[in-house]
């Protein structure tokens, strides 16, 4: 397997990333086993866009050796409105995240980024808007964000950008707008729901489902999406992040409804910069076949119709 010949021209290729050592500025619990970590790094904050991520590891430690990918939750602005800090949100599931949960302000971290393509016209393989069947997101009346588990983390920044409240990137990019934004958020139970109030403050309509019925609808988050698509009277588009089975179900629903959909894969990564090929995904090509694409470089955001689940 070889990378496409034009891989070096990916808009956010990893050799444009910054590798920095920073200090944890804040590490706040949001919900059960869920924390928001803040660090200050203007060189990353001013360039990162919704859907991109950073790789993060503990400074001065090789246990664990490899970093972990964490999506942009939002950037932090200084008094002049300049992006200077980055917020990421993580769920405690393994050795690194358990150690992160015990991290105190002032402790050092190694971070490299921004990485990946993010939500936008370069989606669907990273090689231009028509690659792998990709279509640049167009302005719509309604953006529906579907999140499962910790999959809500890329969406606060995207919601603000879509509603015209914030711009991201350097130079600030123009993004597809929507008149309203809905978050369909699925979690195991009420105690795992993180950031709901923040989404509501941003003007996002939040619909919740839980596996145990302790909050919102008792059932799958895809049931919320199906109802929205069935009742839609205006143009809409969908973005989605979460477990693979949920992504596949959302892709099927939006395909049947003829609604454009972008999905952010949560494929495990080792290097984050495209050299190890451990995070490949099967992506359909316009010719009808398929090829592998690296989630960390050509993704993590792909056109839902292009993914071979």
MARRO-540385 format. One line per field, with one value per residue (C-alpha): residue number from 0; residue in one letter; x, y, z. Coordinates in steps of 0.001 Angstrom, whole numbers. Layout:
<nodes>
pos	[NUM | ...]
code	[A | ...]
xx	[X | ...]
yy	[Y | ...]
zz	[Z | ...]
</nodes>
This chain:
<nodes>
pos	[0 | 1 | 2 | 3 | 4 | 5 | 6 | 7 | 8 | 9 | 10 | 11 | 12 | 13 | 14 | 15 | 16 | 17 | 18 | 19 | 20 | 21 | 22 | 23 | 24 | 25 | 26 | 27 | 28 | 29 | 30 | 31 | 32 | 33 | 34 | 35 | 36 | 37 | 38 | 39 | 40 | 41 | 42 | 43 | 44 | 45 | 46 | 47 | 48 | 49 | 50 | 51 | 52 | 53 | 54 | 55 | 56 | 57 | 58 | 59 | 60 | 61 | 62 | 63 | 64 | 65 | 66 | 67 | 68 | 69 | 70 | 71 | 72 | 73 | 74 | 75 | 76 | 77 | 78 | 79 | 80 | 81 | 82 | 83 | 84 | 85 | 86 | 87 | 88 | 89 | 90 | 91 | 92 | 93 | 94 | 95 | 96 | 97 | 98 | 99 | 100 | 101 | 102 | 103 | 104 | 105 | 106 | 107 | 108 | 109 | 110 | 111 | 112 | 113 | 114 | 115 | 116 | 117 | 118 | 119 | 120 | 121 | 122 | 123 | 124 | 125 | 126 | 127 | 128 | 129 | 130 | 131 | 132 | 133 | 134 | 135 | 136 | 137 | 138 | 139 | 140 | 141 | 142 | 143 | 144 | 145 | 146 | 147 | 148 | 149 | 150 | 151 | 152 | 153 | 154 | 155 | 156 | 157 | 158 | 159 | 160 | 161 | 162 | 163 | 164 | 165 | 166 | 167 | 168 | 169 | 170 | 171 | 172 | 173 | 174 | 175 | 176 | 177 | 178 | 179 | 180 | 181 | 182 | 183 | 184 | 185 | 186 | 187 | 188 | 189 | 190 | 191 | 192 | 193 | 194 | 195 | 196 | 197 | 198 | 199 | 200 | 201 | 202 | 203 | 204 | 205 | 206 | 207 | 208 | 209 | 210 | 211 | 212 | 213 | 214 | 215 | 216 | 217 | 218 | 219 | 220 | 221 | 222 | 223 | 224 | 225 | 226 | 227 | 228 | 229 | 230 | 231 | 232 | 233 | 234 | 235 | 236 | 237 | 238 | 239 | 240 | 241 | 242 | 243 | 244 | 245 | 246 | 247 | 248 | 249 | 250 | 251 | 252 | 253 | 254 | 255 | 256 | 257 | 258 | 259 | 260 | 261 | 262 | 263 | 264 | 265 | 266 | 267 | 268 | 269 | 270 | 271 | 272 | 273 | 274 | 275 | 276 | 277 | 278 | 279 | 280 | 281 | 282 | 283 | 284 | 285 | 286 | 287 | 288 | 289 | 290 | 291 | 292 | 293 | 294 | 295 | 296 | 297 | 298 | 299 | 300 | 301 | 302 | 303 | 304 | 305 | 306 | 307 | 308]
code	[X | X | X | X | X | X | X | X | X | X | X | X | X | X | X | X | X | X | X | X | X | X | X | X | X | X | X | X | X | X | X | X | X | X | X | X | X | X | X | X | X | X | X | X | X | X | X | X | X | X | X | X | X | X | X | X | X | X | X | X | X | X | X | X | X | X | X | X | X | X | X | X | X | X | X | X | X | X | X | X | X | X | X | X | X | X | X | X | X | X | X | X | X | X | X | X | X | X | X | X | X | X | X | X | X | X | X | X | X | X | X | X | X | X | X | X | X | X | X | X | X | X | X | X | X | X | X | X | X | X | X | X | X | X | X | X | X | X | X | X | X | X | X | X | X | X | X | X | X | X | X | X | X | X | X | X | X | X | X | X | X | X | X | X | X | X | X | X | X | X | X | X | X | X | X | X | X | X | X | X | X | X | X | X | X | X | X | X | X | X | X | X | X | X | X | X | X | X | X | X | X | X | X | X | X | X | X | X | X | X | X | X | X | X | X | X | X | X | X | X | X | X | X | X | X | X | X | X | X | X | X | X | X | X | X | X | X | X | X | X | X | X | X | X | X | X | X | X | X | X | X | X | X | X | X | X | X | X | X | X | X | X | X | X | X | X | X | X | X | X | X | X | X | X | X | X | X | X | X | X | X | X | X | X | X | X | X | X | X | X | X | X | X | X | X | X | X | X | X | X | X | X | X | X | X | X | X | X | X]
xx	[0 | 1319 | 114 | -1438 | 1088 | -412 | -435 | 2116 | -452 | -3038 | -4206 | -3220 | -392 | 1491 | 4759 | 2970 | 2240 | 3997 | 5640 | 5665 | 6014 | 3276 | 1919 | -1532 | -3474 | -6728 | -8043 | -11716 | -14169 | -17262 | -19058 | -18317 | -14792 | -14856 | -12470 | -11679 | -7951 | -6689 | -3220 | -1861 | -75 | -827 | 992 | -1527 | -4574 | -4465 | -4273 | -6536 | -10032 | -13101 | -12624 | -8836 | -6993 | -3725 | -1579 | -791 | 1526 | 3019 | 6337 | 9360 | 7579 | 7609 | 4748 | 2767 | 5200 | 2751 | 575 | -3195 | -5351 | -7704 | -10079 | -10349 | -13153 | -12598 | -9922 | -9343 | -9151 | -7123 | -8527 | -7882 | -9776 | -6651 | -6640 | -3982 | -5163 | -6720 | -9361 | -9653 | -12070 | -11254 | -12878 | -10870 | -10541 | -6857 | -3446 | -2765 | -6209 | -6086 | -2829 | -4282 | -7182 | -4642 | -2747 | -2347 | -2004 | 1605 | 2601 | 4241 | 2719 | 4077 | 1665 | 1868 | -686 | -2942 | -3445 | -5990 | -8332 | -11273 | -14785 | -14747 | -14279 | -11148 | -13188 | -13517 | -9976 | -8085 | -7465 | -10001 | -13787 | -14575 | -12117 | -13732 | -17135 | -16750 | -18831 | -17934 | -20475 | -22944 | -24874 | -28028 | -30853 | -30174 | -26954 | -27559 | -24618 | -24817 | -22597 | -22200 | -20145 | -17326 | -18164 | -19535 | -16023 | -15466 | -18807 | -18697 | -16244 | -18136 | -21439 | -20007 | -18462 | -21679 | -23777 | -21324 | -20190 | -16506 | -13923 | -11039 | -7772 | -5071 | -6170 | -9693 | -11586 | -15039 | -17377 | -20745 | -23417 | -26737 | -29670 | -29964 | -27951 | -29177 | -27073 | -28330 | -26308 | -26285 | -24628 | -24743 | -26543 | -27207 | -23951 | -21861 | -23452 | -20806 | -21132 | -24895 | -25317 | -22488 | -24100 | -27378 | -25613 | -24233 | -27765 | -27703 | -30884 | -29894 | -31744 | -30559 | -30828 | -29419 | -28986 | -30670 | -33350 | -32006 | -32103 | -33865 | -35097 | -34544 | -32836 | -30325 | -29206 | -29901 | -33611 | -33405 | -31703 | -34239 | -37103 | -35424 | -34782 | -38334 | -39831 | -37378 | -39062 | -35871 | -32475 | -30147 | -26763 | -25343 | -22003 | -21277 | -18644 | -18721 | -18468 | -18113 | -21445 | -23196 | -21288 | -22353 | -25994 | -25903 | -24299 | -27116 | -29837 | -28456 | -27804 | -31416 | -32642 | -30340 | -28828 | -25106 | -23157 | -19600 | -18265 | -15234 | -13600 | -12256 | -9694 | -6853 | -3648 | 3 | 1968 | -708 | 1459 | 895 | 4107 | 3005 | -191 | -1789 | -4996 | -6052 | -9694 | -11228 | -12501 | -14458 | -13029 | -14955 | -13884 | -15999 | -13141 | -11643 | -8280 | -6833 | -6637 | -4868 | -7339 | -4714 | -3876 | -6599 | -9145 | -10358 | -13353 | -14669 | -17759 | -20041 | -20918 | -17231 | -16455 | -16400 | -17518]
yy	[0 | 3428 | 6915 | 8906 | 10881 | 14205 | 13427 | 16186 | 18739 | 17932 | 21278 | 20493 | 18033 | 17072 | 18779 | 22087 | 21056 | 22492 | 20304 | 22121 | 21533 | 23324 | 23454 | 22291 | 25434 | 23800 | 20253 | 20434 | 17584 | 17951 | 14663 | 11142 | 10215 | 13242 | 16196 | 19393 | 20071 | 23564 | 24600 | 27811 | 27704 | 30564 | 28876 | 26008 | 27950 | 30487 | 27828 | 24993 | 24632 | 22611 | 18893 | 18983 | 17448 | 17460 | 14568 | 14789 | 12910 | 13405 | 15253 | 13407 | 10044 | 7015 | 5240 | 5288 | 6015 | 7070 | 10165 | 10185 | 12153 | 14690 | 16797 | 20554 | 21412 | 25153 | 27803 | 30316 | 34007 | 36725 | 40163 | 41306 | 38384 | 36511 | 32704 | 31796 | 28576 | 25232 | 23204 | 19451 | 17071 | 13442 | 10379 | 8282 | 4878 | 3843 | 4475 | 7913 | 9334 | 8003 | 9878 | 12982 | 12954 | 13346 | 16131 | 19358 | 22863 | 23633 | 20096 | 19739 | 18158 | 17481 | 18460 | 18421 | 19859 | 21003 | 17733 | 16319 | 17971 | 19071 | 19859 | 21752 | 21657 | 19500 | 16687 | 13185 | 12035 | 15315 | 15511 | 18112 | 18369 | 15648 | 13075 | 9865 | 11255 | 14214 | 17356 | 20644 | 21496 | 24076 | 26631 | 25031 | 26065 | 23366 | 21689 | 18481 | 17294 | 13659 | 12577 | 9270 | 8778 | 11335 | 12280 | 15708 | 17087 | 18507 | 20294 | 23422 | 25104 | 23889 | 25171 | 28622 | 28761 | 27591 | 30177 | 32961 | 33553 | 32694 | 32196 | 29736 | 29248 | 31553 | 33325 | 32960 | 30593 | 31053 | 28276 | 26995 | 28721 | 27458 | 29266 | 26787 | 23969 | 20859 | 18438 | 14856 | 13518 | 9891 | 8617 | 5619 | 7542 | 11034 | 11098 | 10821 | 13822 | 16558 | 20140 | 20207 | 23595 | 25042 | 23944 | 25503 | 28795 | 28826 | 28675 | 24976 | 22925 | 19781 | 16475 | 13660 | 9898 | 7535 | 3778 | 3482 | 6156 | 8310 | 11417 | 12277 | 9506 | 5904 | 4426 | 5095 | 8527 | 7499 | 7431 | 11169 | 11773 | 9642 | 11709 | 14962 | 13713 | 12400 | 15697 | 18028 | 20858 | 22791 | 21931 | 20287 | 18610 | 16258 | 15865 | 12931 | 11658 | 8599 | 4799 | 3112 | 1269 | 4573 | 6212 | 3432 | 3773 | 7548 | 7106 | 4748 | 7088 | 10164 | 8271 | 7081 | 10608 | 12202 | 14460 | 15340 | 13971 | 14243 | 11841 | 12141 | 8767 | 7750 | 5322 | 4582 | 6370 | 5800 | 8694 | 11196 | 12442 | 9832 | 7801 | 4588 | 3781 | 2255 | 4317 | 3570 | 3521 | 2027 | 4830 | 4421 | 6023 | 7642 | 4711 | 2372 | 683 | 1560 | 2376 | 3041 | 6573 | 7614 | 8930 | 11233 | 12992 | 12477 | 12462 | 12313 | 13866 | 12051 | 12156 | 9525 | 8091 | 7445 | 5200 | 1429 | 210]
zz	[0 | -917 | -136 | -3016 | -5015 | -3993 | -249 | 383 | -764 | 1891 | 3277 | 6871 | 6316 | 9437 | 8508 | 9173 | 12756 | 15813 | 18457 | 21796 | 25507 | 27434 | 30967 | 31950 | 32802 | 33894 | 34224 | 35167 | 35644 | 33435 | 34063 | 35232 | 34035 | 31700 | 31949 | 30078 | 29789 | 28901 | 27797 | 26328 | 22977 | 20542 | 17634 | 17723 | 18914 | 16098 | 13370 | 14530 | 13039 | 14109 | 13544 | 13795 | 16723 | 18649 | 19821 | 23519 | 25863 | 29323 | 29176 | 30524 | 30613 | 28344 | 30108 | 27940 | 25138 | 22441 | 22461 | 22197 | 19714 | 21316 | 19232 | 19508 | 21922 | 21585 | 21621 | 24413 | 23502 | 25184 | 26013 | 22452 | 20936 | 19792 | 20153 | 22721 | 24341 | 23458 | 25274 | 24750 | 26462 | 27252 | 28768 | 31220 | 29547 | 29705 | 31233 | 29734 | 30415 | 34004 | 34458 | 32799 | 35261 | 38082 | 36293 | 38259 | 36774 | 35938 | 35013 | 31576 | 28493 | 25021 | 22277 | 18494 | 16103 | 14651 | 12789 | 10375 | 7924 | 10079 | 8893 | 5634 | 1853 | 2110 | 3680 | 2192 | 1790 | 1792 | -1942 | -3003 | -2725 | -5259 | -3896 | -2705 | -3595 | -1263 | -1633 | 49 | 2760 | 1500 | 3557 | 4921 | 7162 | 9737 | 10925 | 12875 | 14985 | 16136 | 19027 | 20831 | 23987 | 23946 | 20339 | 21266 | 21726 | 18185 | 18150 | 20367 | 17986 | 14913 | 16321 | 16957 | 13494 | 11829 | 13686 | 12795 | 16386 | 15856 | 13123 | 13275 | 11443 | 10120 | 8040 | 9463 | 7203 | 5744 | 6827 | 5697 | 7789 | 9095 | 10606 | 13448 | 14997 | 16805 | 18842 | 19108 | 22024 | 23127 | 26312 | 28618 | 31356 | 32699 | 34680 | 31487 | 29750 | 29447 | 28260 | 27672 | 29331 | 27278 | 24019 | 25130 | 25962 | 22429 | 21040 | 20141 | 20558 | 22488 | 22189 | 24463 | 24482 | 27102 | 27161 | 30560 | 30120 | 32964 | 30733 | 27509 | 25228 | 26296 | 23258 | 20520 | 19415 | 15817 | 16707 | 17417 | 14070 | 12204 | 13622 | 12582 | 9051 | 8679 | 9820 | 8048 | 6182 | 5456 | 4013 | 6495 | 6713 | 9304 | 11059 | 13315 | 15748 | 17966 | 17955 | 14566 | 14716 | 15310 | 12444 | 10102 | 11145 | 10659 | 7230 | 6214 | 7490 | 5747 | 2517 | 2388 | 3125 | 541 | 3212 | 3092 | 6034 | 7306 | 9928 | 12184 | 12729 | 16142 | 14696 | 17165 | 16168 | 17009 | 15479 | 14383 | 11494 | 8810 | 8919 | 10656 | 8677 | 11783 | 11510 | 7933 | 6881 | 3744 | 1517 | -1715 | -4835 | -7724 | -9921 | -7798 | -5975 | -2619 | -1105 | 2323 | 3703 | 6893 | 9447 | 10957 | 7678 | 5061 | 7900 | 10582 | 8811 | 5749 | 3604 | 5155 | 1740 | 1032 | 4008 | 3514 | 6938]
</nodes>
